Amino acid sequence: MSTPLHPLPVTTDPDEPPRKRQRARKACLPCRQRKRKCDNVLPCSMCTTYGYQCQFSQDDSPTAAFVEKVGSSGLSNGPRNSPVTMNMSYKQPYSHGLGAGGARPIVTREADTSSSTARSSVAPPSVLMLLDPMRRRFMGLHSVTAFPRSLGLDFQSANPPRVHSFAYNCGIRLEEEGSAHADLRETISRQDFNRYADVYFETVHPLFVAFDQQLFLQNVDVFWKQSGPASIFEAILAGVAALGSFFSARRGCTREAELVSHAKGILEDPTFQPTIGHVSAWILRTLYLRATTRPHLAWLASCTTIHLAEATGLHMEIDQIAMTEPDTGHSALNNQNLCELVRRIFWTAWRNNMMVSYEYGRSGISLSNVTCKIPRYPLDDIGLQLHAIVELVPRDNADGQDLNLHGTLEKAKQIPDTHPFVSMSKADLCMSLYRHHRLLKLSIDKSDVSKILEIGNVAVNAALKLAEENKFWWNVLCTVFQYVCVLLALDTADSLSNVSNAMSILEKIARLLGTHMAQEAVNTAKVLLRDSMRKKRLELGMLEVADVGEGQGDAPADLAGLDINWDMLLDPCQASSHLKIEPFIAKKLCESNENKSKRAMVVHEDVPGIHAKVMVGGKTLAEFPSVNDEIEGQDAGVIAHYNRCTITRYIASLEDDAFIIKLKVRPPYVLDCPDLSFMIYVDGQEVDSTLMNKEEYGQLWQYVAKGPSLLDGSNCVQPMGWKAIKTNLQNREYPENENPLDELGEIKFVVNRATKRRPMKGPQVLKGPMVNQKSVYDEKMCVKGNKSHATRWGKPKARGGREVFYTVDSFDDDDLPLVIMAFKFASLEILQSLLLVSRTPSPEPERPPSPELAAASNPSIASNSNGISDESRVKLDPSIMKVDPSPTQLLQKNCRQRKIG
């Protein structure tokens, strides 16, 4: 068996000289009766150890023992958020509650002014806690496990009961048995462990001390030289290896997950008694979970660490705890290095819990009677700076009375940036304070904004530095993302001027990481940025409306009598649906839309690089801005996602024109899943679908959809075109409860992230067209619905090759597509009558030489321009997109892919 990692955790003040045996001037009554040596304090150590009621005789002579009055310490509290709540006062503060030289709290005592009163009564014991050093059990002397022993000692029993949970329950069931644990030596070799341990001691250990490095390395040698049953030391070894592997980036261990699981199994084994090793291992587990998983799990781990620290008595000084083995306790008082180590372990666990709790908005663990002193940090120790940062976290206070933003920011600014992690932690604290401050709707001074910007700018540069070194601490991404959010929330000229740099650094870090989490952060930040821009444009529009009539000949002289609906005024589509807006305002809105219609293809700003466009005769149809349709449903989260991921445009359909749909995927879009699926709908029916994988993405993938295919094995496609319908739509007047935009046709693209494709088994042939053609171009139905154009399907044309069907699963939730691009189409006259397009003449796209697509003259349409011959199609659940499934769509619920031979 290996030697234990941590000897007995006994703490004392290294500043105090070693105790010497002295003859007490006056012994207490129990020590006199038993002829024991008394240390002349109340209660004395002997009475405390054996549970006697310590008292002195009624003697007011000058030689009487000095007795400290219980409850009269008159001490100042520790740092405002420190758990040190009694028996402590601080020397000159270092801007955050620590002395400039790492000053530690010192115990002070107040002279007894009424000694006769104190000696004439039995004082309540000042030490109320008991520690069993052999089994590392810490408890109160009043607990159900300690009281039987205390009672036996009170009765002067020759064999007092041991500290044990007598009759704690009825004992009906056996206790849970321990689990079988694999041998860590079989999971990782000694050579690999040494490599990851070096990374750990270089990256993690200077910031978070969980054990003594020298003693740890000695125990590592012993562990690898001999075998034995699983021990808590293995959990520490696995935690060190896992963190070292994590910070090795691409050179990490392939069995890292097994290391984490091994440590977890040992830590959760109920047969192991809690030790300081448990606290150390849980510190490592907290760090790993904070860096790799959800905040809830990291918070739970940090809370467990604090509870284990209390269970092992780390939160109290040893001279303030009763010991079941007094000789063991007194022998450890002189081990000053061990005292410092134990204090560092406890305060590291406390820092983790406080920071994780505050940034997650949950309560930290508050222990009573914390007397563990602050470690003796050197001036250049990173732990000193981190401790100073965490001590600035305010107490839990819902009304914000303790939220001194101005003073806290100033103290945080004074903490030196000795390490990039310190800089990011400072920014995390300041941004957490600001978020709380903003939630309470409190005002913020300009000087405080400057401090936040100064601290934040240093932090984002520090984050980029760590990212370039492949030291991906959790706040490398989190700090920069939160800083972008805070800059937008501050909404001042100074803060907005820093958004560009912060976004640039966020994108650089995301590229270095190359993970879905990083790309999600970038996309979310861009969404917030664009929403902020949209809000400012709306506000600017409100001001421009006040000046819109100046110098315009057709503007009314007096606008005071106008009943203007501002929502309709700023949203041209809502305005056109009611047709109540004044002509000169409508003209301005249409001209604005006309100027924005020069884009060559639709691109959603959240996923740049995915393009879609509708083409007629090789020309891209002009697009006009639009608002998205209202989404119906009960899940507010799904509705919000659809509103965010959808982009809609208007296009002018031409009489009897054939059209094609072209899709492209280019950088800067980063493919972070095995496949992308594309679904194409026309007037609610699926007409085509395709898949793109990573190999195709590397060749600048594109796809041309010419129409639906016949599912009869012939691999024929029906070209798509428009059919003009004679209606009086442009002259129709609409009631307020009707929306004319509902009568427009629609072409829709739905892009989903998908899993790796799997070929389907069995024949996948069904005779008949892919679409329900009657519901699409029935002229009578279109006239009744007042549509200006319907979709028609041309004569089937062979496309060659054979069609192969594949199965894929949704990479995300089925209700959460990556992006939706929609084109609303109608004749130019209809769009003009609805005030969606200006009536000013503009050049129309050239008509094709024939109603059908000239496939012969444009052979590139038959295959991808980059030579890729694999074309694939994916089907989405019709209930999600609110479309009617065709009979052939029921053939297969997943995906189809066509191979062109």
N, C-alpha and C positions, 0 to 999 in steps of 0.2 A: 504494500500500500504506500502511496505517496504521502509525504508529510502534508499537513494542512496548510493551505495558502495563507491563512490569517491566524496568528496566535491570538490569545485572549485580548479582546479589544478594551483595554483599560485606558482611561484618559486622565490626564492631570495637566496642570499648568507647568510648562517647562521653566517658566520664570521663577517658580518657587524652589528654594533649595531643598536638597534631600532631607527627609525627616530623620531626626535623631531621637533615640529613646531618652526620655526625660522623666524624672519623678514628678508626678503631679502634685501641685500644692494642696489640692483637696480633691479627694475621690468622691464619686457619687455613692449613694447608699447601697445599690445592688452590688457594685464592685467591692465595697467594704465587706459586705456580708459574705461574698464568695471569694474574697481575697484575690481579686483580679486587678491587673494594672489598668488604671483609668486614664484616658487622654484628656480629661478635664474640660470636655465640651458637653453641651446639652442638646440632644442626647449624645452620650459617648459612643464610640464605635462598638464597644463590647455589648452594651444594651441594645444597640441597633441590630447587631448581628443575631443576637439570641432572643430578641423580642421582649426584653425586659422594659419595665417602665422606669426610665432614668429620672432620678430626682436627687437633689442635694439637701442636706440638713439646713435648718433655719439658723444661719450663722451670718451675721453682717460684718464680720471682721474683715480687715483689709486684705487678709490672705485668702479670702474666698475666691472660688474660681470665677473667671469671666464667663458670663452666660449671655448668649445672644437672645434678645427678645424675639419670639416668634412673630413674624408678620411686621417687623419694624425695620426692615432693611433699608427702606427709603431710597431705593435705587431707581435710576431712570431706565426707561425701556430701551430695547435694542433698536435696530433699524426698523423703519415703519412697517416693513413687511416681513421682517425676519421672525422665525418662530421662537427666537430667544425672548422670553417674556418675563423672566425673573432671575435674580441673583447676578445681573449683568449690567455694567455701565461701560460706556465707550470713551476712549481717549479722543484727542483732537481728530475730528472726522476728515477723511480724504474725499470730500465732495459727495460722498455717497454712503458714509457710515463706517468706513474703515480708516484706520490710521495711515498716515503717509508711509510709515515703515511696516505696513502690514500689522498695525497695532491690534491687539486682541482685547476682548472684554476682560475686565478685572473685577474680581469679587470684592465688594466693600461691606463693611459691617458698621453698625451704629452702636455706640457705647450704651450700656444699660444704665438708665437713669433711675430705675426703681428695682434694684436687685433683690431687695427683700421680698417684694411681691412675687418676683419670678421664682425665687427659691422656695417660697412657702407653698407653692402649688405644683402639681404634676403637669409640666408643660406638654402640649401635644408634640409628637415627634416631628421633626423637620424633614426627616427622610421617610417617605411613604412608599418607596418602590423597592422591589426585590429582584435580584438577578441571580440566576443559577448559572455559574460560569461553565459548568461541565456540559450542560445540555442547551446552553444559550437561550434560556427562557427568561423573559423580562415580564414582570407583572407588578401590580400594586399589592402592598401588604394586606389590603382589605379584600383581596380576591378570594374566590372560592377555592382556589388551588393552594394559596399560601396560608389561609386562616387556620386550618387544622394544625399545621406545624407551629404557628404562632401560639395557638392555644396550648399545645403540648409544652412548649418552652415556658409559657406562663405558669403551667402547673409543675414546672421543674421536673419534667418527665425524664427518666434515664434514656429512653429511646423515643424521642418525639417523632411524630409522623413525618414522612418525607413530603416534599413539595410535589403534590400529585392532584389530579382532577378526580378526587373521590366522589362517586355517585353523581358525576356530571350528567349522565343520562342513565337510562334503564338497562343498557347493555343487551338489548334484544337482538341486535344484528352485529355481525362481525365487522371490524373496521376494514376499510378499503385496502386491498393489497397493492403493493408497488408494481410498476410496469417493468417489463424486460427492456433493457437498453443495449443498443449495439455498441461495439467497441469503437471508440473514436479513431483508434489507430488504423482501422480498416477503411475509414472514410477519407482520411487525409494522411499523406506521408509526412515524415518528419521534415524532409527537405521543403516541401510545399508549405508546411506550417511555419517554418522559419522565415520563408519569404514573405508570407502574409503578416506574420508577427512584426517584421521590420517595418512594413507599411503602417501597421497599427500604431507602433510606438513613434513613428515619425509624424503621423497625421492626427490621430485621435487622442493618444495619451497626454500630450501637452495641454489639451483643452479640458479633458474629462478624466480625472484621476479616479480609477476604480479599484486599484490595488497597487502594491509596491512592485516596481518593475524588477528589481534585483531578486527579491524573494520569489517572484513569479517564474523567472527564468531558471532558478534553482529547482523549483518544483517541476518544471517542464522536463528537465534532464531526468529527474527521478521517475516521472510518469512514463517516459518512453523506454526506460531501462527495465521496468518491471510491469507485470500485468496484475489486474485485480478487478474487483467489481466496480461498477459505475460510481462516481462520486461527484460532488458539486463542483470540484475542480475541473472536471470534464466540461461542464456547462460554461465555465469561464474560458477554457481553451477554445471551445467551439465558437463562443462569442467573439473572441479575439480574431480567430481565423475568418469568420464571416465578415466582420468589419474590415479586416485587411483585404479580403477579396473584393468587397464592395468598392473600396477606394483604390483598387488596382485597375478599375475601369475595364477595358477590353482584355486585360491579362488576368481577370478574376478566375476563381476556382469554378470548374464546371459543376461541382457538387456543393455549391454554396447553400442551396436550399436544404440539403440534407444536414449541413452543419447547423443551420438555424433550427431545424426540426429536432435535432439531437439535443440541443441546449434547452429547447422548450419542454421536451419530454422529461428531462431531469428536473427542471425547475418546478414543474407541475406534479411531480411525484410526491404523494402525501407521506411517504415513509421517511423522507429526509427531514431531519429537524432543522429549523431555520438557523442559519449561521451568517457571519459577515460575508462568506463566500456567496450566499444567496443574494445579498444586497449588491455585491460587485457584479454578479452575473445578470441581475435584473437591470442594472445601469447599462450594461452593454446591450441587452435586449431592447431597452427603451430607445437607445440611440439608433439601433438598426431599424426598428419599426418606424421611428420618426423619419428616417431617410428613405423608406421603401413602401410604406403602406398608408392607410387612412389615419386621420388624426384621432379618431376614437380609440383605436387600438394602442396608439402611442400614449395617449392620456391614461388609459387603464394600466399600462405597464409602468408608467411613472408613479401612479398612485400606489400600485403594489409595492414598488421599491420603497416608498416612504413607510408603508405599513410594516414591511420587513425590517426596516431600520429601527422602528419602535419595538418590534418583537425581539430584537437582539440588543436593545438598550443603547444604541448608538447615539441617541438624541440627548443623553444625559452624561454628565461627568461622573467618573467612577466613584469619586469621593462623596457623591450625593446619592449613592445607591447602596442599599443593604445587600450583602453578599452571603449566599448560603455557605460559601467556603471563604472565610475572611482572610486566611493566609494567602490564598491565590490572588485575591484582590490587592492586598498590601504589597505583594511581591512585584506586581505589575505597575505600581505607581511610579517607579523610577525609570520606566521605559518611555522616555520622552519621544523617541522617533515613532513608536507605535501609537502613542497618543495623537501625534500630528497626523499620522496616516488615517486613523479612524475618523478624526474630524474632517479630513478632506473627503473621505468616502461619503460621510453623511451630508456634507454641504453640496457635494456634486449631485447626489440624489435629490436634494431639496431644490437645487437650481433647475434640474431637468423638469421636475414636477411643476414648479412655478411658471416657467416659461411656456411649456406646452399647454398648461391650463389657461394662462392668460391669452395666448394667441388664439386658442380655440374657444374662448369665452365660457370656460367652465371653472368651477371652484377648485382651488388647490387644496391639498391636505394640510390641515392645521393641527399640529400636535400640542398637547398641553405639557407644561413643565419642561420645556426644552432648555437645557443648560449647557449643551455642547458648545464649546467656544469656537470662534472663528479661527481657521488655520493661520499659521504664521507664513503668509505668502511673501516671497521676495518681490521687490518693486517691479521687476520685469516679468513676473509670472503672468501668463495669460489667464490663469484661474482667478487672479485678483481682479482683472478687468471684467471678466464674466460675472463674478460675484457682485461687483459694483453695479453692473447693468441690471441684474435680476433684483437687487435690493430696491431699485427704483420702481418696480412694479407696484402700483397702488393696491391698497386693501380692497377687498370686495365691498363695493358701495354702490348701490343702485342709483342713488341720486347724484353721484359724482362729487360729493363734498370733499373727498380726498384726492380728486383729480386735479392736481396742480400742474397743468400742462406747461406753463411758462417756466416754473422752477425746475421741473423734471427735465425739460429739454435743455436747459442751461447746464444742469449737472451731467446729463448724458454727453453733451458736447465737450465737457472737460475731460472725459475718460479718453485716454490716449488710444490711438489705433495701432496697437502692437501686433495685430494679426488680422488678415482679411475677415476671418470669422467674427472677430470682435466688431469690426466695422459693420458687418451685416447684422449682427445681433443688436447693435445700437439702433440701426435703422428699423429693425423689427419692433423693438420696444417703442420707438417714437411713433411709428405708424399705427401700432396697436393703441397707443394713447390717443392719437388723433381720431381713429375710428370710434373709440368710446366717446371722445369729446364731441364728435360730429353727431353721434347717435343721440346725445343729450341736447342737441341743438344749441350748443354754447358757441359764443363768438370766439374768434381767434385773431390775435394781434399779427400785424405784418411782420414784426420781429420774430415771432414764433414760426411763421411760414418760412422765413429765411433760414432759421435753424433746421427745420425739417428738410429743406432743399439742400442745405450744405451737407447734412449727415447722409441724406439719401444719395446724393451724387457720389460721395466717397464710397458708399456701399455698393452701388451698381458697378463701379469700376473694380472694386474688390471681388465682386461676384464673377465678373468676366475673367479676372486674373486666375481665380481658382478653377473656373471652367476650362481655361486654356491649359491648366496643369492637370486636368482630369481628376481634380479633387471635388467631386460633385456632392458637397454638403447640401442638405435639403433646402437651405435658404439661397443657394446659388440661383435657383429658378424662382423660388417663392418671393424672395426679397425684391427682385427686379419687377416681377409681375405686380406685386402689391404697391410698389412705388409708382408704377404707371397709373394704377387705379387712384392712388392718393393725389397724384398730380392733376388728374382729371377732376377729382372731387374738390380740390382746393380752388380750381377755376380762377386763378389770377394770371396776370400777364407773366409774372415770373415763373409760376409753375408750368403754364402751358408752353413756355419757351424751352422747357427741359423735356417735354414729351418726346420730341424727335430723337434725342440722344438715348433716352431710356428705352424707347421702342427698338431702336437700332441694336442696342446691347441685348435686349430680350430676344430678338431674332437671331443674333449671333450665337447666343447660348443655346437656343433651340436647335440650330443647325449642328452645333457640337454634340448635343445630346442625341438628336435624331429619334426621339421617342414620341409616342402619342400624347403623353402628358405635356411635353414641351410644346408641341404644335397646338394642342388644345388651349394652352395658356396664351400663345400668340394670337390665335383666332379670337379668343374671348376678349383680349385687350383691344384688338382691332374693331370688334363689334362695339365695345364701349366707346372707343374713339369716334367711330362713325355716328353712333347715337348722339354723342356730345356735339358733333358737327351739325347733325340734323336739327338738334334742338336750337343751336345758335342760328341756323338758317331760318328756322321758323320765327324766332324772335326778331331777326333782321327783317323778315318779310312783313311782320306786323308794323315795323317802322316804315318800310318802303311803301306800304299801302297808304299811309298818311300823305305821302308825297307823290302818289302815282298819277294824280290828275294835273299836276303842275305842268303848264306848257302844252297840254294836249287839247287840240281843238274839239275833239268829240267828248271831252270829259264834262260832266255836269259841274255847274258853278258851285253848288251847295251839296255837300255830302252828309250834312247833319241829319237829314231825314231818312237816310238809308238804314234799313234793318239788315245788317250784315251778319251772317253766320260765319264766325272766324274759322271754324273747322273746314267749312266748304271753301272759304276764301283761300286757305293755304293748301288745300288738297284739290287739285283740278279735277280729279275723277269724281269726288263727291260733289263738287260744284256742277259738273256736267250732268250728273245723274238727276239733279233737280231742275237744272236749266233756269234758275232764278237769279243768277249772278249778272251783274251789269255788263253790258257789251264791252266797255273799254277795259274792265278788269279781266274778262274772259280772253280778250285779245292779248293782254300781257301774259297771261298764263300759257296760252297756246304758243306764243312766240318763244317763251322760255322752254317749253317742251320741244319745240322745233329745233332750238339751238343745241339741245342735249341729245338729238337723235343721230349723231354722226358716228356712233360706235359701230364697228364692223361686226361685232358679235356680242352675245350676252356673257358677262363675266360676273359672278358673285364675288363680292369683295372679301368674304370669309374664306373662300377657296380659290384664290387666284391661280390660274393655270388650267382650269377646267372651262372650256369654251363651248358655246353652242350657237348656231345661226341657221336661218332659213334662207335658201337660195332659189332663185328663179333664173334659168338660162345662164348660169354661171355668175350671176350678180347677187350680192347679198342684199336682202330687203332692208330698207331703213327701219330703224326701231325708235319707238317713242316711249318715254317713261310712263309707268303706271304704278298703281298701288296693288297690293295683293288682295285676293279674295278673302272674305271672312271665313275662318275655319270653324266648322261645327264640331262639337265634341264635349265630353265631360271632363277629361283630364286636362287641367290647366297647364301642366308642364308640357304635355305634347303639343297643345295649341301654341304655347309660347315658342316651342322649338320650330314648328312649322312657319310661324310668322317670321322667325329670324332667318331660317334657311331658304326661304322662297324669294325669288326675284321675278317680276312680271314686266313684260314689254308689249306694246301694241305694234302690229305690222299691218300694212295695207295689202289685202289680197287682190289679185288681178283676175279678171274674167277669163275663164277657161285656161288658166295658166297651170302648168305642172310645176311641182316644187320638190326639192330634196332637203334633207336635214343633215347637217355636218357637225360632228363632235370632234373635239381635240382635247388632249391632255398634255400639258407642257409644264416645265418648271415655271414659277416657283412652287407649284404644288408638289408635296412630298407624299408619295404613296406609302402609307403606314399599315397596310393590310395585304393579305395575299391577292385579293382581286377587288376590282371596282365593277359594280353592275350598273348598267344604264337601261332604264325603261323609257320607251317613247310612246306617248298617248296622243291620239287625235280625236277631239270631241269625245273624250272619255273612254275610248277604246284603245287597247294595246295594239300597236302596229309593228313594233320591232323592239328588240332588246339585244344587248351585247355585254360581253365581259372583257375586262382588260387586266392582265397580270403584270408583275414587275418586269419580266423580260420585255414585254411589249412597251411598257412605259419608258424603258431605257432607249427605245427607238423613236421617241416622240410620236406616240400613238395618235391615230385619228380614225374615224369611222364615218361612213356615209350611209344614211338610211334613205332608201328610195321608195319604200312602201312595205305593206304586209306581204307575207309569202303564203303560198298554198301548201297546206300540210298534207300533201298526197304523195310525197316522195319525189315529185318532179322538180323541186327546188326552183319554182317559178315565183316571180315577184310581181305584184300589181303596183304600177307607178301611181303616185299620189298626185292629185290636182284639185283645183277649185272649180266649182260650178256656180256661176252667177245666178241668183234668184231675184226675180223682179218683185220688189216690195216697196212700200211707202214708208219705210222705217225713218228716213231722214225728215219726213214731214209730220211724224207722229208726236203728239204731246203726251207726256207721261204723268200719271198721278204720283203723289208723293210717296206712296207705298210701293212703287215699282222702280226698278233700277234697269235702265236700258243696257248697261254693260253686261247684264246677265244673258243677253241675246247674241253676244259675240261668239264666234268660234274660238277654239283653243287648241294649241299644240303644247304638250307638256313633256318635260324630261325629268326623270327622277333618278338620282344617283345615290347608290347605297354602297357602304363598305361591306365586302363579302368575304367568306372563308375560301379556302382553296377548293377549286372545282373538282368534282368527282364524276367520271363518266356514268351515265345512267345505263341500266341493264334492260334488255328487251326492246322490241320494236316500238318506235314512237311516231307512228304514222296515223293520221286521221284525215279522211277525205273531206274536202271542202275548203272554203276560204278561211283565212285566219281571223278576219273581222266580220262582224254582223253588218253586212253592207246596207241592208234596208234601213237600219236605224241611223245611217250616216248621211246618205245623199238622197233620201226620199224627198222630192221637190215639194210635195204637198205638206209634209211635216215641216219643212223649212219655211214655207210661206206662212203657215199657221204660227210658227214661232218667230216670225218677222226677222229671219236671218237673211243677210245680204248675200252670203256665200255659204255653200255647203262643200263638204269634201267628197270627191269622187275617186273611184279606183279605176285605173285604165286596164287595158287588155293585158293578161299575164304574159310575162316575158321570162325566158329561161335565163338563169344566172350561173348554171354549171355547178360541178362539185356535188357534194352530199352534205346533208345536215346532220350534225352530231349533237346530242342532248347531254347536258351536264346538270349535276345537282350541287348547289351551294347552300350554305346557311348564312343568315344575317350575321355580320361581324358585330354590329351594334343591335340595339333593340329594333324590332320591325317597325315601330312607330317613329323612329328617329333617323330619317334619311340624311345623307350628308348635305345635299343641296337639291333644290327643285327650281327649274327654269321653265317659265310659262310664257307663251306668245298668244296674245289675244288678236284675232284677225277679223277684219271686216273691210268693206270697200272704203276707198279714200273719202268718198262723199259722206259715208256714215260716220267715220272718225271725225270729219270736219263738223258735221252737224251736232255731234256730241261734245264739241269743243275740245277734243283730244289732239287735233292737229290743226295748225293754222290754215286758213283758206287761201293764204298767199300761194300762188302757183310755185311749184317746185318740180324739178326734173324727176320723172318716174323711172323706175328700173326698166331696162330694155326688155322687150318681150322675147321669149324664145322663138326660134324659127318654126316650131310646131307645138301643138298642145302637149305632146308627149316629150319625155326627156330624150335628148339625142345621145343615147348611150354609145352609138357607134362613133360619133364625133368626139366623144369625151370618154374614152375607155378607162381613164383613171378612176371614174366613179365606180366601176365594177369591183375595184379592190382598193386597199389602202395605198396611198401614194408612196409610202415608205417600203412597199413590197411585202407587207405582212398579209398573209392570206387567211389567217385565223380570224373569223368574226363570230361573236357570241352574243347571246341574248338572254336576258334575265327577266323573270316575272315577279311582280310585287303583288301582295295580297290586295285585291281590288277594294276591299272594305276600308282600307286605310286611305286610299286616294279618292274615295267617293266616286268610283267609276263602275259601270256595269260590266261584269265579266262576260266575255263571249263564250260560246259553247266549247271552243277549242282551248280556252284558257283553263278549263277544268281538267285538261289532260295531264298536266304536271304542275305541281305547286311550287317548284323550285326554279331551275334555270334551263335554258336551251342555248346551245352554241352551234353555229353553222360553220362547217369547214368548206372552203371554196377550193376545189381541185383544179 
